[in-house]
Amino acid sequence: MQMPQPDSAVIARKDRLIARLSQVLPADAVIHDPAETRAYECDALTAYKCPPLMAVLPGSTAEVAAVLKICHEEGVPVVPRGSGTSLAGGALPTADCVILGVARMNRVLETDYANRVIRVETGRTNLSVTGAVEAEAFFYAPDPSSQLACAIAGNVAMNSGGAHCLKYGVTTNNLLGVTLVLMDGTVVEIGGAHLDAGGLDLLGVICGSEGQLGVVTEATLRILRKPEGALPVLMGFDSSEVAGACVSDIIKAGVLPVAIEFMDRPCIRATEAFAHAGYPDCEALLIIEVEGSEAEIAHQLDLIKAIAARHDPVEIREAADEDEAARIWLGRKSAFGAMGQINDYMCLDGTIPVSSLPMVLRRIGELSESFGLEVANVFHAGDGNMHPLILFDANTPGQLELCEALGAEILKLCVEAGGCLTGEHGVGVEKRDLMGHQYGPGDLEAQLWVKDVFDPAWLLNPAKVFPLEVTASRRQPRLAAE
Amino acid sequence: MRPETEAELAEAIRDAAGPLEIRGGGTRGVGAAGARLETGGLAGISLYEPGALTLVAGAGTPLAEVEAALAAENQRLAFEPMDHRGLMGTAGAPTLGGIFAANISGPRRIQAGAARDFLLGVRFVDGAGQILRNGGRVMKNVTGYDLVKLMAGAHGTLGVLSEVALKVLPRPETEASLEIAVPDAAAAVALLSAALGTPYEVSGAAYDPGRGLALLRVEGFEASVGYRLERLAAELAGDLAGEAQRLSAAASARLWQGIRDVAAFHGLPGDVWRISCKPSEAPALAARIGAERLLFDWGGGLIWALTPEGDDLRARAGAYDGHATLVRASAETRAQLGRVEPQPAPLAMLARGLRAKFDPRGILNPGVMG
């Protein structure tokens, strides 16, 4: 994978940059020793690494503004970083960049149950937002798998989803306001505790902009009262087509579960060997979770079971209590860990219209065979967000490249089926060069206009999201303000 | 001009010599001064997959046509778009494009989300006449920037929608409501907040000061609706409120249609304002603005206010978390006070910058977004 040539003039100004940044930050917040900057060389897309020129860990919005102002004046690219859990390389540095980590900004600024909002600094982890309000039986709905570690900053940058977004939506549907620092250091407030911020929907375009428009330092998030209860049901089928048809029938029947998770046979076998959840050995398995009062849960599960029964399931397993519910979820939740035990894997994130699920699964099987790499499928079936896991051996020369080539074919297939390259992980560097398959040149140009307006100098995370040749003219070597 | 295809729309914009008034059904009365460009010719549902909860249609498709297609499959637009005709005194038929261009959401906004939350993809023509698209027809999509959200609520100032893809939801089996007598706005908003803080999935939370009633709606399966209403009535009774009156499905549907369309203001003279605010600030804010009539929706987070013609409500509102839109007023008042609340300088600069990119000649509904 290609990254832009680092700007040697910027690298040559390292000492001066250290001196200037040290004037606005505490000494321990300016990291420039190569032994220490290594800690920021990659995110969760570990196949690609590059230590940054330096890293800074500001402790407040004012410090973030001061850092950005200096970097703007010095013409230094800045790569914002939440917790570094991006699977797409969203926080991958270049050798001439400053990593701006928000990890030290993790305070809860305000919890407001009457208005059902919480305001946090964005270095706070996703799960600890819920942690701050669960004593009052509230929660923050978006729940990416990495929620223990991932930061709200990254969630906003990537518009993260999770297993429960079929009912509750993704980050953008739960974000009411932000404090955003522009590259020149200007601090802007957008939205707040009210619904539907005024003017153009800037909040909507900032969420999911992968740290390219500004650094979000504070966020006002919608919190919800926890449901009275929730219960999953597990069902196995002897074909993916049938499982897909069952999902469609459930939705058509007017039941809207909070989660519908799908696993195919390779994935079931791997997780079974790893987690011993007692899953049936079948072609396709669904875990469907519903919420509400005891009677509501029972009613919805009855409807779901009746629909499933029409599709000849090999097994329907209900959970009598929380323990059994946890066992149903156990395999699904350890799917990625199980895959990691077997092999190196690459996790894709394409989304497809639910109706094309059987066709896409069949084609993935064919591609898997022709590339000679095994693919296990686990995904959010209700919304068509697939996570094919391609297994490969990173130590065998050529396998990573082969795996990436297969990944690209699968993602192109998702686009052909009427879907998209990424449903919740983001483009980052990983899918950057496939953007031309999703959008025409004019469609991409229109997106670049937005960055032109927010970051005219193209200094914020500039080598991400768009193919490098598309952004080349905008990323010309920058002159220092000397 | 009334293009029948996207290509004709692009040509009309490319060839435009001056400002354009973009018009869907013409029911919301937001059009700018300029040559009229109607989207009604870009109509028709091109894809509807009930099992995938998605629908794609031309921007000029009448809402009624979409609702009929959805009803046949027991589905609906969950964001409950308002019908402006009664309030604005307009005729015509609301279109899908108009609803999304204005980001029109009704009482269910608090539970289900806004129109913008249901818009999955757009095709549009920018101010230079280029046909562009963003998003798609799948529910989860983070491929590049979300221009879909940017287009929702932009009132056509960044481009004229030609096609929209949206998420639809199942229509619940039934609904019912509670009417609870409350002494004043403060008690009402406290009660609505308490209700919205329960696990009972309240999908409508309004206060009608004219009748002194707090209003709550729940929807779902018959047995569940009954259970949740009972729990709400039991948990909310006491200090805050008097006896709760239960409304059956038909009465509940009529009630919320009235709230949605602000029926209480229909036929009355004066200007109409729509204020989005933090619910807990609503009672004091409402007292400060001193309107002739008020209606509170969204648990207090949305205030409808009827004021004498030409009256500058914003001047009396003081500082609060939110913004006020002048929905109905004479052309002079609108010109004088501005339809939308002026924004702080850095935000206004970003908005200007975006408009200059998407509509370099400044011909799309000029002035409508301030």
HADDOCK unambig.tbl for C-alpha pairs under 7 A between the chains (distance, minus, plus):
assign (segid A and resid 114 and name CA) (segid B and resid 193 and name CA) 5.45 0.50 0.50
assign (segid A and resid 115 and name CA) (segid B and resid 193 and name CA) 6.82 0.50 0.50
assign (segid A and resid 115 and name CA) (segid B and resid 278 and name CA) 6.81 0.50 0.50
assign (segid A and resid 115 and name CA) (segid B and resid 279 and name CA) 6.10 0.50 0.50
assign (segid A and resid 115 and name CA) (segid B and resid 280 and name CA) 6.55 0.50 0.50
assign (segid A and resid 158 and name CA) (segid B and resid 142 and name CA) 6.98 0.50 0.50
assign (segid A and resid 159 and name CA) (segid B and resid 142 and name CA) 6.68 0.50 0.50
assign (segid A and resid 173 and name CA) (segid B and resid 117 and name CA) 6.16 0.50 0.50
assign (segid A and resid 188 and name CA) (segid B and resid 346 and name CA) 6.62 0.50 0.50
assign (segid A and resid 188 and name CA) (segid B and resid 347 and name CA) 6.97 0.50 0.50
assign (segid A and resid 192 and name CA) (segid B and resid 321 and name CA) 6.45 0.50 0.50
assign (segid A and resid 193 and name CA) (segid B and resid 278 and name CA) 5.40 0.50 0.50
assign (segid A and resid 193 and name CA) (segid B and resid 321 and name CA) 6.71 0.50 0.50
assign (segid A and resid 194 and name CA) (segid B and resid 276 and name CA) 6.08 0.50 0.50
assign (segid A and resid 194 and name CA) (segid B and resid 277 and name CA) 4.73 0.50 0.50
assign (segid A and resid 194 and name CA) (segid B and resid 278 and name CA) 4.55 0.50 0.50
assign (segid A and resid 194 and name CA) (segid B and resid 301 and name CA) 6.39 0.50 0.50
assign (segid A and resid 194 and name CA) (segid B and resid 321 and name CA) 6.48 0.50 0.50
assign (segid A and resid 194 and name CA) (segid B and resid 322 and name CA) 5.72 0.50 0.50
assign (segid A and resid 195 and name CA) (segid B and resid 276 and name CA) 6.46 0.50 0.50
assign (segid A and resid 198 and name CA) (segid B and resid 323 and name CA) 6.21 0.50 0.50
assign (segid A and resid 199 and name CA) (segid B and resid 369 and name CA) 6.69 0.50 0.50
assign (segid A and resid 200 and name CA) (segid B and resid 150 and name CA) 6.38 0.50 0.50
assign (segid A and resid 200 and name CA) (segid B and resid 153 and name CA) 6.49 0.50 0.50
assign (segid A and resid 200 and name CA) (segid B and resid 154 and name CA) 5.54 0.50 0.50
assign (segid A and resid 200 and name CA) (segid B and resid 351 and name CA) 6.62 0.50 0.50
assign (segid A and resid 201 and name CA) (segid B and resid 149 and name CA) 6.20 0.50 0.50
assign (segid A and resid 201 and name CA) (segid B and resid 150 and name CA) 5.05 0.50 0.50
assign (segid A and resid 201 and name CA) (segid B and resid 153 and name CA) 6.80 0.50 0.50
assign (segid A and resid 202 and name CA) (segid B and resid 150 and name CA) 6.55 0.50 0.50
assign (segid A and resid 204 and name CA) (segid B and resid 146 and name CA) 6.68 0.50 0.50
assign (segid A and resid 204 and name CA) (segid B and resid 149 and name CA) 5.10 0.50 0.50
assign (segid A and resid 204 and name CA) (segid B and resid 150 and name CA) 6.30 0.50 0.50
assign (segid A and resid 205 and name CA) (segid B and resid 145 and name CA) 6.19 0.50 0.50
assign (segid A and resid 205 and name CA) (segid B and resid 146 and name CA) 5.06 0.50 0.50
assign (segid A and resid 205 and name CA) (segid B and resid 147 and name CA) 6.17 0.50 0.50
assign (segid A and resid 205 and name CA) (segid B and resid 149 and name CA) 6.36 0.50 0.50
assign (segid A and resid 205 and name CA) (segid B and resid 150 and name CA) 6.03 0.50 0.50
assign (segid A and resid 208 and name CA) (segid B and resid 142 and name CA) 6.28 0.50 0.50
assign (segid A and resid 208 and name CA) (segid B and resid 145 and name CA) 6.30 0.50 0.50
assign (segid A and resid 208 and name CA) (segid B and resid 146 and name CA) 6.80 0.50 0.50
assign (segid A and resid 209 and name CA) (segid B and resid 145 and name CA) 5.42 0.50 0.50
assign (segid A and resid 225 and name CA) (segid B and resid 197 and name CA) 5.64 0.50 0.50
assign (segid A and resid 225 and name CA) (segid B and resid 198 and name CA) 6.04 0.50 0.50
assign (segid A and resid 225 and name CA) (segid B and resid 199 and name CA) 5.51 0.50 0.50
assign (segid A and resid 226 and name CA) (segid B and resid 199 and name CA) 6.03 0.50 0.50
assign (segid A and resid 227 and name CA) (segid B and resid 199 and name CA) 4.97 0.50 0.50
assign (segid A and resid 228 and name CA) (segid B and resid 199 and name CA) 6.16 0.50 0.50
assign (segid A and resid 248 and name CA) (segid B and resid 51 and name CA) 4.42 0.50 0.50
assign (segid A and resid 248 and name CA) (segid B and resid 52 and name CA) 6.63 0.50 0.50
assign (segid A and resid 249 and name CA) (segid B and resid 51 and name CA) 6.47 0.50 0.50
assign (segid A and resid 251 and name CA) (segid B and resid 51 and name CA) 5.70 0.50 0.50
assign (segid A and resid 252 and name CA) (segid B and resid 50 and name CA) 6.02 0.50 0.50
assign (segid A and resid 252 and name CA) (segid B and resid 51 and name CA) 5.09 0.50 0.50
assign (segid A and resid 254 and name CA) (segid B and resid 170 and name CA) 4.75 0.50 0.50
assign (segid A and resid 254 and name CA) (segid B and resid 171 and name CA) 6.67 0.50 0.50
assign (segid A and resid 254 and name CA) (segid B and resid 172 and name CA) 6.91 0.50 0.50
assign (segid A and resid 296 and name CA) (segid B and resid 224 and name CA) 5.80 0.50 0.50
assign (segid A and resid 351 and name CA) (segid B and resid 138 and name CA) 6.72 0.50 0.50
assign (segid A and resid 351 and name CA) (segid B and resid 140 and name CA) 6.68 0.50 0.50
assign (segid A and resid 352 and name CA) (segid B and resid 138 and name CA) 6.36 0.50 0.50
assign (segid A and resid 353 and name CA) (segid B and resid 52 and name CA) 6.66 0.50 0.50
assign (segid A and resid 353 and name CA) (segid B and resid 138 and name CA) 5.71 0.50 0.50
assign (segid A and resid 354 and name CA) (segid B and resid 52 and name CA) 5.49 0.50 0.50
assign (segid A and resid 355 and name CA) (segid B and resid 52 and name CA) 6.51 0.50 0.50
assign (segid A and resid 383 and name CA) (segid B and resid 139 and name CA) 5.69 0.50 0.50
assign (segid A and resid 383 and name CA) (segid B and resid 140 and name CA) 6.72 0.50 0.50
assign (segid A and resid 385 and name CA) (segid B and resid 140 and name CA) 6.54 0.50 0.50
assign (segid A and resid 419 and name CA) (segid B and resid 136 and name CA) 6.86 0.50 0.50
assign (segid A and resid 419 and name CA) (segid B and resid 137 and name CA) 6.91 0.50 0.50
assign (segid A and resid 419 and name CA) (segid B and resid 138 and name CA) 6.00 0.50 0.50
assign (segid A and resid 420 and name CA) (segid B and resid 141 and name CA) 6.45 0.50 0.50
assign (segid A and resid 420 and name CA) (segid B and resid 143 and name CA) 6.73 0.50 0.50
assign (segid A and resid 421 and name CA) (segid B and resid 143 and name CA) 6.10 0.50 0.50
assign (segid A and resid 422 and name CA) (segid B and resid 141 and name CA) 5.94 0.50 0.50
assign (segid A and resid 422 and name CA) (segid B and resid 142 and name CA) 5.69 0.50 0.50
assign (segid A and resid 422 and name CA) (segid B and resid 143 and name CA) 5.43 0.50 0.50
assign (segid A and resid 423 and name CA) (segid B and resid 140 and name CA) 4.61 0.50 0.50
assign (segid A and resid 423 and name CA) (segid B and resid 141 and name CA) 4.18 0.50 0.50
assign (segid A and resid 423 and name CA) (segid B and resid 142 and name CA) 5.32 0.50 0.50
assign (segid A and resid 424 and name CA) (segid B and resid 140 and name CA) 6.61 0.50 0.50
assign (segid A and resid 424 and name CA) (segid B and resid 141 and name CA) 6.56 0.50 0.50
assign (segid A and resid 424 and name CA) (segid B and resid 142 and name CA) 5.79 0.50 0.50
assign (segid A and resid 426 and name CA) (segid B and resid 142 and name CA) 5.59 0.50 0.50
assign (segid A and resid 426 and name CA) (segid B and resid 143 and name CA) 6.36 0.50 0.50
assign (segid A and resid 427 and name CA) (segid B and resid 143 and name CA) 6.11 0.50 0.50
assign (segid A and resid 427 and name CA) (segid B and resid 144 and name CA) 6.81 0.50 0.50
assign (segid A and resid 442 and name CA) (segid B and resid 132 and name CA) 6.52 0.50 0.50
assign (segid A and resid 443 and name CA) (segid B and resid 132 and name CA) 5.34 0.50 0.50
assign (segid A and resid 443 and name CA) (segid B and resid 133 and name CA) 5.87 0.50 0.50
assign (segid A and resid 443 and name CA) (segid B and resid 134 and name CA) 6.85 0.50 0.50
assign (segid A and resid 447 and name CA) (segid B and resid 145 and name CA) 6.07 0.50 0.50
assign (segid A and resid 449 and name CA) (segid B and resid 357 and name CA) 6.26 0.50 0.50
assign (segid A and resid 450 and name CA) (segid B and resid 354 and name CA) 6.52 0.50 0.50
assign (segid A and resid 453 and name CA) (segid B and resid 350 and name CA) 6.49 0.50 0.50
assign (segid A and resid 453 and name CA) (segid B and resid 353 and name CA) 5.66 0.50 0.50
assign (segid A and resid 453 and name CA) (segid B and resid 354 and name CA) 6.42 0.50 0.50
assign (segid A and resid 454 and name CA) (segid B and resid 350 and name CA) 6.82 0.50 0.50
assign (segid A and resid 465 and name CA) (segid B and resid 144 and name CA) 6.34 0.50 0.50
